[in-house]
Amino acid sequence: MKKIKISHEVPFCLLEKSREFNDYDYCLPHLMDQNEEYRNFFYESKKMGRYIVMDNSLHELGEAYNTKRLMHWIEELKPNEFIIPDVWEQYTASVVNARQWSKIELPEEVLKVAVVQAQDIHEALLCTRTYKDLGYKKIAYSYGASYYNNLCPHPNKDLGKAIGRFVTITNLYKNKILSDFDRVHLLGTASPIEFGMYHNFKCIESIDTSNPIMAAIGEVPYSQMGLIKKPLANMNNYQDMSIDDINQDLIEYNVEMFRQINGL
């Protein structure tokens, strides 16, 4: 199994420390405008030659960040990857955006990544195929789509969502829409044990999740099965935490357990 690159989002006070356990740095462009410490961290990461993935901030803002500011930070930072704007659970709107962004020229070193949005598995398969036809070389799948729970109506809805995404990826393989030669990013997770299911999927290239960090902030240690429920805390509300209020030993423990649980 090839090494899957992992990144865990952290509060501002842990940005420097995160380089010790993150394989790449995950950038939210709206925070580049809002926080000087955050901005300087990514300037330094760029100087260090670290791999940078820039999101469009949909998950945090409810809609993709302002296009003008996105283009500013793409030109300024030149991230290795940029996740183009998508619209939550809206297949048609996301495809329209993908068509538009396929024609927008970015710096040569910036890879465009398109996020599949859908309300059922049929739309997810169609969306993936459309993105590939548009020339996108890397495709991402969100952790939180509602239709995942229809695919796996587990009593534990978090676990159901994790399994539902796995079922979606499996069907994409079955229908030969994805192959071992494709490149896939998994956005977040509803259950930290999910990633162990992808051991034979060579297309899974990278993942990002704040799950072990948010669990530690809530003083919840991982068990051998990770967590039963997704942490209630949202990183949006904890970015400004003081280092004195964080159990760093538990952060390190959960991050290590996350990798052990999933064989990463």
N, C-alpha and C positions, 0 to 999 in steps of 0.2 A: 504494500500500500504506500502510495506516495505521501509525502508530508503535506498535510493540509495547514495552510496559514491561518492563525487564530489572532483575533484582536478583541480585547475586553474594554469597553468604555468605562472611564473612571471619573470621579470628581476632579476638579481643577488641582486640588492639593496633591493628587497622586499621579499627575501627568508624567513627571520625571521618572518616578518609580515604575510606571507602566511599561517603560521600554525594557525593563528586566524580564517581563513575561509576555509581552505582546510581540508577535512576529511582524506586525506592520502597524501603522498609525492610522486610525479612522477619524476623518475630519468632517465636522459639521459646519457648513459655511456660514450659517447665521451666527454661530458663536465666534467666528473669525471677526465679525463686525462688532460683536458685543463685548468681547473680553480680551484685554491686552495680553494677559498671561497665556491664555489659550493661543492667541495669534503668534506670540513669540515662540511658544513650544513648537509649532509647526514650521516656523522659519528655521529653527534650530534642527528639527528633524530633516528638513530638506538639505541643510548644509552637511548633515551627518550621512546623507545618502540613504536614509531609511525609506522603505516602501510606504507610499501614502495613498489611501483610498479616500476620495471625497464623495460624500453623500449629497443629496439635494434637500435634506432636512424635512421631508414629508412627514415622517413619523413624529417628529418633535413639534411641528407647526400645524399639522393637519392639511397642509398643502405644500407643494414644492416652493422653495425659496425664490425670491425675485430673480428673474432671468438676468437682468443687468448685473446684479451682485454675483450671481453664479459665474458669469463670464469673467467678471473682474478677478475673482479668486482663482479661477482656472488659469488665467493668464499670469497672475501673480505667483501662484504656488506651483503650477505645473504638476499636479498630482499624477501618480502612475495610472490611476483609474478614476473615472468620474461616473457616478450613477446618475443617469439623465433623469429629468423630471417625469414622474408617473402620477397617476391619480388613483387613490385608494379604492380597490375593488371595482374599478371601472375599466373594462377591457378596451372599449372603443376609444375613450379619451386618452388612454395610455398609448395605444397604437398610433393615434394621431400625433401625439407628442414625439413618439419614437421616429415617425416619418420626418417630422420637422428637424429633429436633432441629428438625424442621419445625414442631413445636408449642411449642417453647421460645422465649419472648420474649427478644430481645436488644435493646440500645439501637437506636433507629431508624436511626442512621447506619451500623450494622454490617451488611454484606452477608454472608449465609451462602453458603459454597462447598462443594459436595459432590464427593468424589473417587471416580471410577469404580474399582471393584475387580472383578476377574474372573479366570477360569482359561481362558477362550477368547473368541474374538471375539463369539460369540453372546451370552454373558453380558455382555460390554462394551456391546453395542448395547442389550440389555435394561435394563442398569443405567442407561445414559444416559437412555433413554426414561422409566424410572421416576422418576429424579430430576426430570426436567422436569415430569412429571405431579404430583409433590409440590410443585412451585412454585419449585424452585431456579433462580435466574437466572444462576448461573455454575457451571461444572462443570470439574473438574480431572482430568488424566490423568497417572499416574505414569510415570517413565522405565523402571522395572525389572521390569515384569510378565513372568513366564516365558513366557506364550503369545506374546509378541512374537517370540521366537525360532522358534516354530512357523510363524508367518506369514512370516518371512524367515529360513530356515535358512542364513544366511551363515556361512562359516568363521570370520569375525571376529564373535564373539557380541555385542560391544558395538555394532558397526555394525548387526548384525542386529536388536538391540533398538530402536535408533533408527529404522530403516526400518519395523520392526513397528508401532511407535506411529503412524508416518505412515500406514501401511496401514489401521490402525484408524480414524484420523480420516477418511481418504478414504472408507472404507466407511460411516461415519456420514453423510457427505455424500451418498453414492450412494443410501442408503436414506432420505434426507430426514429423518433424526433430528436432524442438525445442519444449520443454515443460516447464511448470512452475518449473520443478526441475533442469533445466539447469542453467548455470552461464554465463552471457554475459557482456562484456565490450564494451562500445561505444567510439571509438577513435575520438575526436574532433567533430566539427559540422560546417555545412555551414550556419545554421540559429539557433539562440538561442532559438526559440520557439519550436524546434523539440521535446524536451524531455517530454513536457506535453502530447504528444500523446501516451506515453508508460505507462500510469497510471495503466493499467490492465495487464501489462506484468511482471509477477513475476520473470522472469529470468534475467531481467536487474539489474545487481548488482553494476556496477560502470561506471562512465563516466569521461573523462578528456577533458577540452577545455580551451583554453586561450582567447576565444571570448570576455568575459566582460572586461578582462584586456587590450586586444589590442584595444578595442573600447575606453576605458578610455585614453589610451596613445594617441590616435588620437583625444582626447577631444570630443568624441561622447557619450552622455548619452543615456542609454536605454530608450525606450518608453514603454508603456504597451504591445506593440507587439515586444519588443526587438529591433532588427535592420532589416531594409529592405534588406541590403546587408552585406555580410561578410566583416569585416575590411580588408583594403588593406595591412595594416602593418603586417609583419611577425616577430614573436618573435626572429628568428635567427638574425635579424638586430638590435634588441633592448636590448639584454642581458646586455650590459654594460652601460645602461642609468644611469644618476645621479639621486639620489632621489629628487634633487631640480627641476628636469624637469618633475616630475610626479605629477599629481593631485590626491593625495591620497584620498581625499573626493569622487572624482568621481569613483575611484577604488572601494571603499566601497559601493557606491550607485549602481554601475552596478552589483557587485557580489550579493548584496541583491535582486535587481530587477530580476536577472537571476533565482534565486530560487523562487521568488514570481510568476513570469510568468509561470514557469513550475510546480508549486505546489510541490516543493522539500523542 
